[in-house]
Amino acid sequence: MGSMIVTGGAGFIGANFVRLALARTPHRVIVLDKLTYAGNLESLRDVERDPRYAFVRGDICDGALVARLLAEHRPTWLVNFAAESHVDRSIDGPGAFVQTNTVGAFELLDASRRWVATLPESERRAFRFLHVSTDEVYGTLGPTGTFSEGTPYAPNSPYAASKAGADHLVRAYHETYGLPALITNCSNNYGPFQYPEKLIPLVLLNALEGKPLPIYGDGLNVRDWLYVEDHCDGILRVLERGVPGEKYNIGGHGERTNLALVDTLCALLDELRPLADNPAFAGRSDVRRYGDLKTFVADRPGHDRRYAIDATKITRELGWRPRHAVEDGLRATVRWYLDHRDWCSAVQQGKYARERLGGVAEAAR
């Protein structure tokens, strides 16, 4: 039985991947997570008794810790999910994004390079370093076209730039040192265990509490939505079959404007939790359906207009494709948040009150 180290495994995508890896592989899974505001062990409660699961609290920027974990656990795979990931927060405080996303990736790469050099050839050839990145490194699209693996990088936010820097380091460590590294660039994820600062859980929780649903600008910015379980399945496929040195785009074929997405979420709530059954609306005559809570607000500085992923390569070469249509994934997501209000309360407690982030006033100066 082999092992894998999963950094950021207590975060949204990482926790879903840990669950999938335990279900689909024989590996031991060692989670390394700093447990910042968006990482929470509540997201791993259902796996903590699995004898193949272990948790280590620590920072990927701690190169000595990473080196110790590599030597102790001798992983076949290292999967890097650890990241500051909220664009609005990167506008307020870009330094933390550079430190975790770029410097942290460097520390992981360098520790891995040094450790792999000590391995017997069979273990060295089997090792994989997979860096989980984003489509935001490519910048923004016009009304047509898609991002391919060959699209030039043109990041427009501090978050995207910090992830782009990490991508370049991963490529460099493969080309210079022969580290068997891979990169995946995904479109916007959604699904269970997503921290409520992101659009879908924020809209759902605000709506259920009768609060305004903020929509940036004109609401016509387009994102390509990918159900998190499909993304995790794609990452596992890349680990198992991907070619070191390659990068693979993982997309959900689910383009929606932000406005259309919010309308869909509101319609699902109208069906699954009607206002008449929601105590938050008792005595209110100003709201007849959840969509009445939509509120247009000042746009995010540097807000990319459109993302869309071309996932032809991973489908053609590795046989992966998403299994969830956006409509089905959104319905499952709404049901999950309706059924897990306790998790939502626990992870936000004392950390985040769903306030607007992004330094709009300061950035405008």
matplotlib code that plots the C-alpha trace (Angstrom):
import matplotlib.pyplot as plt

x = [0.0, 1.4, 0.8, 0.0, 0.5, -2.4, -1.7, -4.7, -6.8, -9.1, -10.2, -13.0, -11.6, -8.9, -11.5, -13.5, -10.4, -9.3, -12.7, -12.5, -8.9, -9.8, -12.8, -11.0, -7.4, -5.6, -3.3, -2.7, -3.7, -1.7, -3.3, -1.1, -3.1, -2.5, -6.2, -6.6, -10.1, -11.1, -9.6, -11.6, -11.5, -15.3, -15.0, -13.2, -15.2, -16.6, -13.1, -11.1, -11.6, -10.3, -7.0, -5.5, -6.1, -3.7, -3.7, -0.7, -1.3, 1.4, 2.4, 3.6, 6.1, 7.9, 10.4, 11.8, 8.4, 7.7, 11.0, 10.3, 6.9, 8.4, 11.1, 8.6, 5.8, 7.6, 4.6, 3.9, 2.0, 2.1, -1.0, -0.9, -4.3, -3.0, -3.8, -5.3, -8.1, -10.5, -9.9, -11.6, -9.3, -6.3, -7.3, -7.3, -4.1, -2.0, 1.0, -0.6, -1.4, 2.2, 3.5, 1.2, 0.5, 4.0, 6.5, 4.6, 4.7, 8.4, 9.0, 7.0, 8.9, 12.3, 11.7, 10.4, 13.3, 15.8, 13.9, 13.3, 17.0, 17.6, 15.2, 15.9, 15.1, 11.8, 10.4, 11.8, 10.0, 6.7, 6.6, 4.2, 4.0, 0.6, 0.0, -3.7, -4.1, -6.8, -8.1, -7.7, -4.0, -5.0, -6.8, -10.0, -11.9, -14.1, -17.5, -16.1, -13.2, -11.9, -8.7, -6.5, -3.3, -1.4, -3.2, -0.6, -0.7, -2.2, -3.3, -5.4, -5.7, -3.1, -4.6, -4.3, -0.7, 0.3, -1.0, 0.6, 4.0, 3.5, 2.6, 5.8, 7.9, 6.3, 7.2, 10.7, 11.3, 10.3, 12.4, 15.5, 15.6, 13.5, 10.9, 7.9, 5.5, 2.0, -0.3, -4.1, -6.0, -9.6, -12.7, -14.9, -15.7, -18.9, -20.4, -20.3, -18.0, -17.3, -16.5, -19.3, -17.3, -17.7, -20.6, -22.8, -22.8, -22.9, -26.0, -27.7, -27.1, -28.0, -31.2, -32.2, -31.6, -33.5, -30.5, -29.5, -27.9, -25.0, -24.3, -21.2, -21.5, -24.1, -24.1, -23.0, -19.6, -19.4, -17.8, -17.5, -18.8, -17.4, -18.8, -16.1, -16.5, -15.9, -12.8, -11.4, -12.1, -10.1, -7.2, -7.1, -7.1, -4.1, -2.2, -2.8, -2.3, -0.9, 2.5, 5.0, 5.7, 2.3, -0.6, -4.3, -7.3, -10.3, -13.6, -17.3, -18.7, -21.0, -20.8, -23.3, -23.5, -23.4, -26.9, -28.3, -26.5, -28.1, -31.5, -31.1, -30.2, -33.2, -35.5, -34.2, -34.7, -38.3, -38.9, -36.9, -37.4, -40.4, -40.7, -43.8, -41.7, -38.9, -39.2, -36.8, -39.6, -42.4, -44.3, -42.4, -44.5, -41.6, -40.3, -42.5, -39.7, -36.0, -35.1, -36.5, -33.4, -31.0, -29.0, -26.5, -23.4, -20.2, -18.0, -14.8, -11.7, -10.1, -13.0, -12.4, -15.3, -15.4, -13.7, -14.3, -12.2, -11.3, -11.0, -10.4, -6.8, -7.8, -10.7, -8.7, -5.6, -6.8, -10.5, -11.9, -15.1, -17.5, -20.3, -22.6, -24.5, -24.6, -28.3, -27.9, -24.9, -26.5, -29.6, -27.4, -25.4, -28.5, -29.8, -26.4, -26.4, -30.0, -29.1, -25.8, -26.6, -24.7, -21.5, -22.0, -22.4, -19.4, -17.0, -18.0, -18.2, -16.1, -14.3, -16.6, -20.0, -20.4, -19.4, -18.2, -14.5, -12.2, -11.2, -13.5, -13.1, -9.4, -8.8, -10.7, -8.3]
y = [0.0, 3.4, 6.8, 10.3, 13.7, 16.1, 19.7, 21.9, 18.8, 20.5, 23.1, 22.8, 20.9, 19.2, 17.7, 16.3, 14.9, 13.2, 11.5, 10.3, 9.1, 7.0, 5.5, 4.9, 4.0, 1.8, 4.6, 6.1, 9.8, 12.3, 15.7, 18.8, 21.9, 25.2, 25.5, 29.1, 30.5, 28.4, 25.1, 23.3, 19.8, 19.8, 19.0, 15.8, 14.5, 11.5, 10.2, 10.9, 7.3, 5.8, 4.1, 5.2, 8.9, 11.1, 14.9, 17.2, 20.8, 22.9, 25.4, 24.4, 27.3, 25.3, 23.5, 21.6, 20.2, 19.2, 17.5, 15.5, 14.4, 13.2, 11.2, 9.8, 8.8, 8.2, 9.2, 8.0, 11.2, 14.8, 16.8, 20.5, 22.1, 24.5, 28.0, 31.4, 31.3, 34.2, 36.9, 39.6, 38.8, 39.0, 42.6, 43.5, 41.6, 40.3, 39.4, 36.4, 35.1, 35.4, 33.8, 30.7, 30.3, 31.0, 30.7, 27.7, 26.0, 26.6, 25.1, 22.0, 21.7, 22.1, 19.7, 17.2, 17.7, 17.0, 14.0, 12.4, 12.5, 10.1, 7.5, 4.2, 4.5, 2.6, 4.9, 8.0, 7.0, 6.3, 9.6, 12.4, 16.0, 17.4, 21.1, 22.1, 25.5, 27.6, 28.9, 32.4, 32.3, 32.7, 36.1, 36.9, 35.9, 37.8, 36.6, 33.6, 31.1, 28.9, 28.4, 25.6, 24.3, 26.5, 29.8, 32.4, 33.4, 36.9, 37.0, 40.0, 39.7, 39.2, 35.8, 34.7, 36.1, 34.2, 31.0, 31.7, 32.1, 28.7, 27.1, 28.5, 27.1, 23.7, 23.7, 24.9, 22.2, 19.5, 21.0, 21.8, 19.0, 16.3, 16.4, 14.3, 17.1, 17.8, 20.8, 20.9, 24.1, 24.0, 26.1, 27.4, 24.6, 24.2, 21.6, 20.4, 22.0, 25.2, 28.1, 30.7, 33.6, 32.1, 33.0, 29.9, 29.2, 32.9, 33.4, 30.3, 31.3, 34.9, 33.9, 31.5, 34.3, 36.9, 39.0, 40.8, 38.7, 40.8, 40.7, 42.4, 44.9, 44.0, 40.3, 39.2, 38.0, 34.4, 31.4, 27.8, 25.7, 22.4, 20.1, 19.5, 15.7, 15.7, 17.9, 15.5, 12.6, 14.4, 15.0, 11.3, 10.4, 12.7, 11.2, 7.7, 8.3, 11.8, 12.3, 14.2, 17.6, 18.0, 20.2, 19.4, 21.7, 20.4, 22.1, 21.4, 22.6, 24.7, 28.4, 30.6, 34.3, 35.2, 36.6, 33.4, 31.3, 33.3, 33.0, 29.2, 29.0, 31.2, 29.0, 25.9, 27.4, 28.4, 24.8, 23.1, 25.6, 27.8, 31.2, 30.0, 27.3, 29.7, 31.5, 34.2, 35.6, 35.5, 38.8, 40.1, 41.4, 42.8, 39.5, 37.1, 34.8, 34.5, 36.3, 39.5, 39.7, 40.2, 43.4, 44.8, 46.2, 47.9, 45.6, 44.0, 45.9, 44.0, 41.6, 39.1, 39.1, 35.5, 32.1, 28.9, 25.8, 23.6, 20.1, 18.3, 17.2, 15.4, 13.7, 12.6, 11.5, 10.3, 9.5, 11.9, 13.9, 15.5, 13.3, 16.0, 18.4, 21.9, 21.6, 18.3, 19.5, 22.7, 20.8, 18.5, 21.4, 23.3, 20.2, 19.7, 23.3, 22.9, 19.7, 21.0, 24.4, 23.2, 22.9, 26.3, 27.8, 26.0, 27.1, 30.7, 31.2, 34.1, 34.2, 35.6, 37.3, 37.2, 40.9, 42.4, 42.0, 43.3, 46.8, 48.5, 52.0, 51.7, 50.1, 52.9, 55.6]
z = [0.0, -1.1, 0.3, -0.9, 0.7, 0.0, 0.9, 1.6, 2.2, 4.7, 2.2, -0.3, -3.2, -1.1, 1.3, -1.6, -3.1, 0.2, 0.3, -3.3, -2.8, 0.2, -1.7, -5.0, -4.2, -1.6, -0.6, 2.8, 2.7, 4.7, 4.8, 5.4, 6.1, 7.9, 8.9, 7.9, 7.9, 4.8, 6.0, 8.6, 10.0, 10.0, 6.3, 7.1, 10.1, 8.1, 7.2, 10.4, 11.7, 8.5, 9.4, 6.1, 6.9, 8.9, 9.5, 10.0, 10.8, 9.1, 6.5, 3.0, 3.3, 6.0, 3.9, 6.8, 7.7, 4.1, 3.9, 7.1, 5.8, 2.5, 4.3, 6.8, 4.5, 1.2, -0.9, -4.4, -5.0, -3.7, -4.6, -3.9, -3.3, -0.6, -1.7, -0.9, -3.5, -3.1, -5.7, -3.5, -0.6, -3.0, -3.7, 0.0, 0.9, -2.0, 0.2, 1.7, -1.8, -3.0, 0.1, 0.1, -3.6, -5.0, -2.2, -0.8, -4.2, -4.4, -1.0, -2.0, -5.2, -3.8, -0.9, -3.5, -5.8, -3.0, -1.7, -5.1, -5.8, -2.9, -4.1, -5.9, -9.6, -9.4, -6.7, -8.5, -11.7, -9.9, -8.0, -9.2, -8.1, -9.1, -8.8, -8.9, -10.6, -12.1, -15.5, -14.1, -15.0, -18.7, -18.1, -19.7, -22.9, -25.3, -26.3, -28.1, -27.8, -25.0, -22.9, -24.2, -22.6, -25.0, -24.2, -23.1, -19.5, -18.8, -15.1, -14.1, -10.3, -7.6, -7.0, -10.6, -10.8, -7.7, -9.2, -12.5, -10.8, -9.2, -12.5, -14.0, -11.1, -11.6, -15.3, -14.5, -11.9, -14.5, -17.3, -15.1, -12.5, -14.2, -11.3, -12.5, -12.2, -13.6, -13.7, -13.9, -14.6, -13.7, -14.2, -11.3, -8.9, -6.9, -4.6, -1.0, 1.6, -0.3, 2.1, 2.0, 0.7, -2.8, -5.0, -4.8, -1.1, -0.3, -2.5, -1.0, 2.6, 2.2, 0.4, 3.2, 5.7, 3.7, 3.0, -0.2, -3.0, -4.3, -8.0, -9.3, -12.1, -14.7, -13.7, -17.2, -16.4, -17.5, -15.7, -16.7, -13.8, -12.8, -10.1, -7.5, -7.6, -11.4, -10.8, -8.2, -10.6, -13.2, -10.9, -10.0, -13.7, -14.3, -11.4, -12.7, -16.4, -17.0, -18.6, -16.4, -17.7, -19.2, -18.1, -18.4, -18.5, -16.5, -17.3, -16.8, -20.1, -18.0, -19.0, -17.2, -16.6, -12.9, -13.2, -14.8, -12.1, -9.3, -11.0, -11.2, -7.5, -6.6, -8.6, -6.9, -3.5, -4.5, -5.2, -2.4, 0.5, -0.4, 1.3, 3.1, 4.8, 5.7, 9.1, 7.9, 5.7, 8.3, 8.1, 5.1, 2.2, 0.2, -1.1, -3.1, -4.3, -3.6, -6.8, -5.3, -3.1, -6.0, -5.6, -8.1, -6.5, -7.7, -9.8, -8.6, -9.8, -12.8, -13.0, -15.8, -18.2, -19.3, -18.7, -20.7, -20.7, -23.6, -22.0, -25.3, -24.3, -21.0, -22.7, -25.8, -24.0, -20.6, -21.2, -18.7, -19.0, -16.5, -15.3, -13.9, -16.0, -14.4, -13.7, -11.9, -10.0, -8.9, -7.6, -5.6, -4.2, -3.1, -1.4, 0.4, 1.8, 2.9, 4.7, 6.2, 7.8, 10.9, 8.9, 7.4, 10.9, 12.3, 9.6, 9.6, 13.4, 14.4, 11.0, 8.3, 8.3, 4.5, 4.2, 0.9, 0.4, -2.3, -1.4, -4.0, -2.5, -2.1, -5.5, -7.2, -5.9]

ax = plt.figure().add_subplot(projection="3d")
ax.plot(x, y, z, "-o")
ax.set_aspect("equal")
plt.show()
